[in-house]
Amino acid sequence: MSMNRRYFCAATTTLVAAGLAPGSVLAQARAPQAGTDFVKLNKSAPVDAPAGKIEVLEFFWYNCPHCNAFEPLLDAWAQKLPSDVVFKRVPVAFQDNYLPQQRLYYALEAMGLIGQLHSRVFTAIHAERQNLVSEQAITDWMGKQGVDKALFASHFNSFSTVSKARRANQLMNAYQVEGVPALGVAGRFYTDGAMAKTMDRALQVVEFLMAEVRAGR
């Protein structure tokens, strides 16, 4: 993976999570422009959502301070999405030392613990200054959250988790992700805070792109 990637978007949001509902602000602002606010991929990225559904992806890294700041806004936004949208998080690994946190996410997913512990990981890293970068540190932390360490380790190292991490890397490359947090839509469009200027506006750009997909454009 190129070492020249910019790891974080320069722009993030300071708005409260409850301040943005899907479709709420778009009409008041100028329409997002291709090449400025988002890019259309030259080659479509893989899509896992069923036919008739619009897949929206968030690319993130637990250690990224901008991903941490974006998470409450994103979570509130995602909970209000219409039924034709499938939202997924995709942990990135720009470097090999990101891989343990990538597996952490998919282990949490496999154990049904995303709702309970996903935001707690961000808090542990960014508020409590815990160094969750190695498998051992992550496993020990999971034990302190009341999770069976042996069970967690089995999911962390499972074939399914390794396969999902590999798929995440394929998606990251297909969308040509340069920094996080970033958003992909329908295997066709990409935006991030650097393009949209703020992450709250990036969500507005995503809403615009979802409407474009629905309209067959």
VOPAGU-2260 file (C-alpha; in pm, 1 decimal, decimal comma):
REM VOPAGU-2260
SITE   aa  ch    i         X         Y         Z
SITE  MET   A    0       0,0       0,0       0,0
SITE  SER   A    1     137,2     338,8     -90,3
SITE  MET   A    2     296,0     528,8     194,5
SITE  ASN   A    3     190,3     853,7      25,6
SITE  ARG   A    4    -176,7     809,9     110,6
SITE  ARG   A    5    -320,2    1083,3     327,7
SITE  TYR   A    6    -442,1     892,8     626,8
SITE  PHE   A    7    -713,3    1132,1     744,7
SITE  CYS   A    8    -947,3    1379,5     587,1
SITE  ALA   A    9    -849,0    1731,4     686,2
SITE  ALA   A   10   -1208,7    1828,6     747,5
SITE  THR   A   11   -1437,4    1691,1    1014,4
SITE  THR   A   12   -1764,2    1795,1    1168,7
SITE  THR   A   13   -1848,2    1975,3    1488,2
SITE  LEU   A   14   -2222,6    1938,6    1449,8
SITE  VAL   A   15   -2424,3    1732,6    1690,6
SITE  ALA   A   16   -2539,1    1394,4    1568,4
SITE  ALA   A   17   -2906,6    1483,4    1590,1
SITE  GLY   A   18   -2860,2    1784,8    1367,2
SITE  LEU   A   19   -2880,5    1606,5    1032,9
SITE  ALA   A   20   -3163,7    1396,7     899,9
SITE  PRO   A   21   -3151,8    1237,8     553,3
SITE  GLY   A   22   -3266,9    1485,4     290,8
SITE  SER   A   23   -3301,2    1768,3     539,2
SITE  VAL   A   24   -3044,7    2017,9     413,1
SITE  LEU   A   25   -2981,8    1931,0      51,2
SITE  ALA   A   26   -3252,9    2150,4     -95,2
SITE  GLN   A   27   -3102,8    2454,1      73,8
SITE  ALA   A   28   -2755,5    2409,5     -74,3
SITE  ARG   A   29   -2608,7    2395,6    -422,3
SITE  ALA   A   30   -2616,8    2056,7    -589,5
SITE  PRO   A   31   -2297,0    1856,1    -539,2
SITE  GLN   A   32   -2064,2    1862,7    -839,6
SITE  ALA   A   33   -1880,9    1564,4    -987,7
SITE  GLY   A   34   -1506,5    1610,8    -966,9
SITE  THR   A   35   -1540,8    1862,0    -684,4
SITE  ASP   A   36   -1769,6    1717,0    -416,4
SITE  PHE   A   37   -1748,8    1354,7    -529,5
SITE  VAL   A   38   -1593,5    1137,2    -795,9
SITE  LYS   A   39   -1756,4     883,4   -1023,2
SITE  LEU   A   40   -1542,2     571,6   -1039,6
SITE  ASN   A   41   -1400,2     481,7   -1378,4
SITE  LYS   A   42   -1451,8     114,6   -1294,8
SITE  SER   A   43   -1739,6       0,7   -1075,0
SITE  ALA   A   44   -1648,8    -138,2    -732,5
SITE  PRO   A   45   -1794,9    -469,0    -610,3
SITE  VAL   A   46   -2136,6    -443,9    -444,7
SITE  ASP   A   47   -2275,6    -696,1    -196,5
SITE  ALA   A   48   -2622,0    -543,5    -148,7
SITE  PRO   A   49   -2919,1    -725,9    -308,2
SITE  ALA   A   50   -3067,6    -601,6    -634,3
SITE  GLY   A   51   -3284,8    -296,9    -583,3
SITE  LYS   A   52   -3087,6    -185,1    -277,0
SITE  ILE   A   53   -2836,9     102,0    -264,4
SITE  GLU   A   54   -2516,3      11,9     -84,5
SITE  VAL   A   55   -2350,8     289,7     117,4
SITE  LEU   A   56   -2009,5     221,4     270,9
SITE  GLU   A   57   -1814,5     409,0     534,0
SITE  PHE   A   58   -1438,6     352,5     524,1
SITE  PHE   A   59   -1283,9     407,8     866,5
SITE  TRP   A   60    -993,1     331,5    1099,4
SITE  TYR   A   61   -1037,8     312,6    1475,6
SITE  ASN   A   62    -722,3     515,6    1545,2
SITE  CYS   A   63    -832,4     799,9    1315,6
SITE  PRO   A   64    -939,8    1104,6    1521,9
SITE  HIS   A   65   -1167,6    1226,2    1242,6
SITE  CYS   A   66   -1345,2     887,7    1227,5
SITE  ASN   A   67   -1394,8     914,6    1602,7
SITE  ALA   A   68   -1545,5    1263,8    1568,1
SITE  PHE   A   69   -1765,8    1152,7    1278,1
SITE  GLU   A   70   -1903,8     836,5    1441,6
SITE  PRO   A   71   -2192,8     989,7    1646,0
SITE  LEU   A   72   -2318,3    1188,7    1346,4
SITE  LEU   A   73   -2285,2     890,9    1114,0
SITE  ASP   A   74   -2461,0     655,4    1355,7
SITE  ALA   A   75   -2759,4     888,8    1395,5
SITE  TRP   A   76   -2777,0     939,7    1017,8
SITE  ALA   A   77   -2753,9     567,3     941,3
SITE  GLN   A   78   -3039,7     485,8    1177,5
SITE  LYS   A   79   -3274,4     708,2     973,7
SITE  LEU   A   80   -3189,9     572,2     629,6
SITE  PRO   A   81   -3478,1     450,5     410,1
SITE  SER   A   82   -3539,6      80,3     358,1
SITE  ASP   A   83   -3384,5      71,9      10,3
SITE  VAL   A   84   -3039,0     158,7     151,9
SITE  VAL   A   85   -2793,9     -97,4     291,0
SITE  PHE   A   86   -2529,3      69,1     508,8
SITE  LYS   A   87   -2200,0    -101,4     594,7
SITE  ARG   A   88   -1879,7       1,8     767,8
SITE  VAL   A   89   -1550,6    -101,0     609,4
SITE  PRO   A   90   -1237,4     -89,8     829,4
SITE  VAL   A   91    -932,7       2,7     621,6
SITE  ALA   A   92    -573,9    -117,2     639,2
SITE  PHE   A   93    -344,9     128,5     464,2
SITE  GLN   A   94     -54,0     -49,3     637,0
SITE  ASP   A   95      -3,4    -394,8     789,1
SITE  ASN   A   96     -12,0    -257,5    1143,5
SITE  TYR   A   97    -376,9    -158,6    1083,3
SITE  LEU   A   98    -475,5    -523,2    1034,3
SITE  PRO   A   99    -548,7    -609,6    1401,6
SITE  GLN   A  100    -808,2    -331,9    1427,7
SITE  GLN   A  101    -956,9    -442,4    1097,5
SITE  ARG   A  102   -1002,0    -792,2    1240,5
SITE  LEU   A  103   -1134,2    -643,7    1564,9
SITE  TYR   A  104   -1427,7    -491,2    1378,4
SITE  TYR   A  105   -1516,6    -813,7    1199,8
SITE  ALA   A  106   -1482,6   -1018,8    1519,6
SITE  LEU   A  107   -1723,6    -778,2    1691,9
SITE  GLU   A  108   -1958,6    -813,2    1396,4
SITE  ALA   A  109   -1945,8   -1193,3    1409,4
SITE  MET   A  110   -2019,1   -1189,7    1781,9
SITE  GLY   A  111   -2311,0    -947,1    1748,1
SITE  LEU   A  112   -2128,1    -684,9    1953,5
SITE  ILE   A  113   -2108,8    -390,2    1710,8
SITE  GLY   A  114   -2395,0    -206,7    1878,0
SITE  GLN   A  115   -2247,1    -263,8    2221,4
SITE  LEU   A  116   -1875,4    -211,5    2165,4
SITE  HIS   A  117   -1802,3     -33,7    1833,6
SITE  SER   A  118   -1826,2     316,2    1981,2
SITE  ARG   A  119   -1654,3     192,9    2299,3
SITE  VAL   A  120   -1344,6     110,8    2092,7
SITE  PHE   A  121   -1328,3     470,7    1974,7
SITE  THR   A  122   -1371,8     594,7    2333,1
SITE  ALA   A  123   -1099,8     362,9    2463,1
SITE  ILE   A  124    -852,0     485,7    2201,7
SITE  HIS   A  125    -933,1     856,6    2181,1
SITE  ALA   A  126   -1066,0     944,6    2527,6
SITE  GLU   A  127    -891,7     686,2    2746,4
SITE  ARG   A  128    -569,5     680,6    2541,3
SITE  GLN   A  129    -549,0     301,7    2527,4
SITE  ASN   A  130    -306,9     157,0    2274,8
SITE  LEU   A  131    -524,8     -99,1    2096,0
SITE  VAL   A  132    -295,5    -180,0    1806,1
SITE  SER   A  133    -187,8    -540,5    1873,0
SITE  GLU   A  134    -390,0    -860,3    1893,8
SITE  GLN   A  135    -281,8    -908,0    2256,1
SITE  ALA   A  136    -379,4    -555,4    2363,3
SITE  ILE   A  137    -712,9    -584,2    2185,2
SITE  THR   A  138    -787,3    -926,3    2337,2
SITE  ASP   A  139    -698,6    -805,6    2687,2
SITE  TRP   A  140    -924,6    -503,0    2641,9
SITE  MET   A  141   -1211,0    -724,4    2523,6
SITE  GLY   A  142   -1171,4    -931,5    2839,9
SITE  LYS   A  143   -1213,8    -615,0    3046,7
SITE  GLN   A  144   -1541,4    -551,9    2862,7
SITE  GLY   A  145   -1673,7    -883,3    2991,5
SITE  VAL   A  146   -1616,2   -1072,5    2666,3
SITE  ASP   A  147   -1474,9   -1426,8    2678,9
SITE  LYS   A  148   -1118,1   -1383,0    2556,2
SITE  ALA   A  149   -1086,3   -1731,7    2408,0
SITE  LEU   A  150   -1413,3   -1693,1    2217,2
SITE  PHE   A  151   -1306,7   -1351,7    2091,7
SITE  ALA   A  152    -966,4   -1488,0    1982,3
SITE  SER   A  153   -1137,4   -1764,8    1785,9
SITE  HIS   A  154   -1341,7   -1507,8    1594,1
SITE  PHE   A  155   -1045,3   -1270,8    1556,6
SITE  ASN   A  156    -842,4   -1543,9    1383,3
SITE  SER   A  157   -1126,1   -1718,6    1199,5
SITE  PHE   A  158   -1127,3   -1780,7     826,5
SITE  SER   A  159   -1441,4   -1566,3     798,7
SITE  THR   A  160   -1273,8   -1266,8     964,8
SITE  VAL   A  161    -961,4   -1299,3     752,4
SITE  SER   A  162   -1177,6   -1324,0     438,1
SITE  LYS   A  163   -1380,8   -1015,8     531,8
SITE  ALA   A  164   -1062,0    -820,2     598,6
SITE  ARG   A  165    -933,1    -919,4     254,9
SITE  ARG   A  166   -1264,3    -809,5     102,4
SITE  ALA   A  167   -1236,4    -475,8     285,6
SITE  ASN   A  168    -895,9    -419,4     128,2
SITE  GLN   A  169   -1038,7    -498,3    -215,4
SITE  LEU   A  170   -1318,0    -245,1    -162,3
SITE  MET   A  171   -1072,1      16,6     -34,6
SITE  ASN   A  172    -865,8     -23,0    -350,0
SITE  ALA   A  173   -1168,0     -37,1    -581,1
SITE  TYR   A  174   -1298,4     291,3    -438,6
SITE  GLN   A  175    -942,2     433,9    -444,0
SITE  VAL   A  176    -975,0     544,5     -81,9
SITE  GLU   A  177    -699,9     790,3       9,0
SITE  GLY   A  178    -809,7     904,4     352,6
SITE  VAL   A  179   -1066,7     825,0     619,4
SITE  PRO   A  180   -1345,1     873,1     698,7
SITE  ALA   A  181   -1472,1     830,8     343,9
SITE  LEU   A  182   -1797,6     718,6     185,9
SITE  GLY   A  183   -1880,0     500,6    -114,0
SITE  VAL   A  184   -2216,9     474,8    -288,1
SITE  ALA   A  185   -2351,6     190,7    -502,7
SITE  GLY   A  186   -2008,4      83,5    -624,6
SITE  ARG   A  187   -2004,5     396,3    -840,0
SITE  PHE   A  188   -1937,2     709,4    -634,8
SITE  TYR   A  189   -1686,4     822,9    -372,1
SITE  THR   A  190   -1667,4    1125,1    -142,0
SITE  ASP   A  191   -1488,4    1229,8     174,7
SITE  GLY   A  192   -1447,3    1529,4     402,5
SITE  ALA   A  193   -1166,2    1677,1     195,9
SITE  MET   A  194   -1389,1    1686,9    -114,1
SITE  ALA   A  195   -1714,6    1785,7      54,8
SITE  LYS   A  196   -1532,0    2023,6     295,0
SITE  THR   A  197   -1696,9    1876,4     607,4
SITE  MET   A  198   -1821,0    1529,9     696,9
SITE  ASP   A  199   -2175,9    1649,9     761,4
SITE  ARG   A  200   -2181,8    1784,1     405,3
SITE  ALA   A  201   -2030,9    1455,7     282,7
SITE  LEU   A  202   -2346,7    1288,1     412,1
SITE  GLN   A  203   -2554,0    1538,9     215,5
SITE  VAL   A  204   -2350,7    1450,2     -94,1
SITE  VAL   A  205   -2426,6    1082,8     -27,9
SITE  GLU   A  206   -2798,4    1162,8      -9,8
SITE  PHE   A  207   -2771,9    1339,1    -345,7
SITE  LEU   A  208   -2591,9    1036,6    -492,8
SITE  MET   A  209   -2853,4     797,2    -357,2
SITE  ALA   A  210   -3118,3    1002,7    -536,3
SITE  GLU   A  211   -2910,7     983,2    -855,2
SITE  VAL   A  212   -2895,0     603,4    -826,0
SITE  ARG   A  213   -3270,9     581,5    -767,1
SITE  ALA   A  214   -3329,3     793,6   -1076,0
SITE  GLY   A  215   -3109,9     561,5   -1282,0
SITE  ARG   A  216   -2844,1     824,7   -1342,9
